[in-house]
């Protein structure tokens, strides 16, 4: 260790294996689908723990790791979340969203009815922390909070998919009810609610969700 640094642990791979792994990762992630019809089959807590640990390894501004994950298995708490979320969703679909937004959602067939919030074995509420630091209990200003949490959420979804689980990202607006239900401080902002479990037998997804832009559409090369 020199001047606060340690040697990098980096496992270099042959180019052929690099390409193979990159392709395999794409093939696995390309099968990921957002699910709205979940089974109530239980999922071991240890699997959720490992996925959250993976999310916690994501890069973040100043390495402050400005996130907290509330993993919810309790039927009573899931019911509270469903009731609060559906109340907000009713207002959303009754006009708060606006015509253009609702028109964009039509191909997905969504509405204010969210039974998956009770049916799925796990909900993971992700909170963005305005203040914190590299150690638990720190109260310093956090930086690039939304960017950091977005990256960590991606890690979490990828880890859950790799473990063989289905997910749904749910973002009722506002989500302040999650602070009360999950006993999180007001200075934390609910960032995302992830529904986790097995898809129900015969679960379907909208054809609209299968449309993915090509490499040419999402990238430019110089």
N, C-alpha and C positions, 0 to 999 in steps of 0.2 A: 504494500500500500504506500503510495507516494502522493503527498499534497492532497489528501482526501480522495484519491482515486484508487481503484483496484483493477487488475488485469481483466480484459474482456474475455468472457467464455464464448467462443464462437466456433461452431462446427461447420467447416466449409465442406460443401458437397461437390461431387463431379457434376459438370454441366448437364449430363444426361439425366442424372437423378434429380437435379434442380427442376428441370423441365417436367419430368414425370410427376414430381410432387405438386408442382404448380397446377398441372392438368388434373391430377386426382382431387386436389382441393376444390377446383372449379366444378368438377363433376359432382362432388358431394354437396356443395353449397347450391348448385343449380337445381337440386331436388327439394330444397327448402321451400315450403309453402306456408303462408299464414293460414291458420286453422281457426274456425269459429264453432266447430262441433267437436267437443272433447268428451272422452271417456272419463269416468270417475275412478279408473284403476289407480291404485296408489303408486307413488314414485318415492324411492328411498331418499331420505334426507341427505345422505352422503353424496348422492349424485348432484343435488342442488348446491351443496357446499362446494364441491369441486368446480362447478360452473361459475359460481360467484368468485372463487379464488382466481379463476382464469380472467374474469372481468376486472378484478382488482389488480391484475398485472399490466393493464393497459397504460400507455404513456399519458402523462397529464402535465398541465402547466406547473412548472417549478417542482414537479413530482409531489404536489400536495394531495393528489388522489381525492378530489372534491366530491366524493359520492358516498352514499350509504344505501345498502340494500336491505329492505325489510321482507323477509321470506315468510309467507303466510300460508299455513296449512289448516288453521282452525276454521271449522265450518261456521261458527258464529261470526268471526271476523270477516270471512268471505261474504257472508250474507249482508253484513253492514256495508261492505264496499259495493256490493251489487246494488243495494237500495240507493246509496248515495250517488253512484255512477249513473244509474238509470234516471234519477231525478234530473241530473245535468243533461243527460242525453235527450230527454224529452224536450227540454228547452232548446237544445241544439237543433233537433229535427223539426220543431214547431216554428222555426224562423230565425233563431240566433245565427245559424250558419250562413244564411244568405242563399239565394237561388243558384248561383254559380257553383258554390261548394257542394250543395246537395246534388246538383246535376252531375258533378264529377264522381260522386259516390254511388250513383244509380247502378252502374255495371257490377258493383260489388254486392248489391242487395242488402246493405246494412240498414239497421233501424235502431230504435231505442231499447230494444229487448236484448239483454245481455246475460243469458243463463249460464254461459261459460264461466262467468265470474264465481259461480257457486260450484259448478260441476267439476272443473279441472282440479286436480289434487293440490296444485301450488299456484299462488300468485306471488310475483316478486315486484314490490314497489321500489323504484329507484328514486332517490332524492339527491338533488344537487346542493352542495354545501357552499354558501357564500364565504364562509370563513372556516379555517382549519389549519392544515399544515401537514408536514410529513409524519408527525407523530400523533397518535390519538390524544385528544384533549387540547391540541394546539388551537389558537384563536387568531391566527394571522390571516391576512387577506388572501383569498384564492384567486387564481388567474386562469383565463381561458376555460371557464367552468363548463359552458355548454359544449364546446369542442371536446373537452376531456370526457365529459359524461357521454357524449355521442359515440366516441371511440369505444369506451368501456361497454356501452350497451351493445355495440356490434360484436365485441368479444364474447359477451354473455350469450347472445343469440346463436353465434357460431358454435360455442361450446355446448349449448343445450342440443343443437341440431346434431353435432358430432356424437353426443351421448345417445342419440336415438329418440329424442323427444320433439314434440311439436310445440310451436309457440304462436302467440298472438301479441302484437304490440298494441296496447290500448291507451288512448290519451283523451279521456273526457276533459272538457274545459268548462270551468276551472277544476283543478284537482286538489284544492286545499283541504278537502275533507280527509285526504289521506294523512295529513299531519296529525289530526285528532285521532283517527282510528289507529294509526301506527305509533302514536305517542312520540312524534318527532317534533323538534323545536321549530318555531315559526320562521327562523332564519334559513331553514332548509326549504327548498322549492321542489315539490313533486315533479319529477322529470319524465317518468315513464312507468306504466304498469304492464308487466309482462305476464301473460297467462301461459302456464306450462303443464304439459301432460301428454298422454297418448291421444291420438285422434280417435273419435268414436268409430265403431264399425260402420262402414259405408259412408264415411265423411266425404264430402265433396268440396271443391274450391271453384270459385268463379273462373270461367275461361279468360275473362279480362285480366286476371292475375298472372296468366301464363305469358302475357306479352312482355318481352324484355328487349330493350334496345340493343342493337348490335355494337360490336367493338368500334366500328366506324362512327356510330352515332354518339358514343360516350367518350371518345378520346381523339386527341390530335397529336401528331408526332413531328418533332422538329430536329 
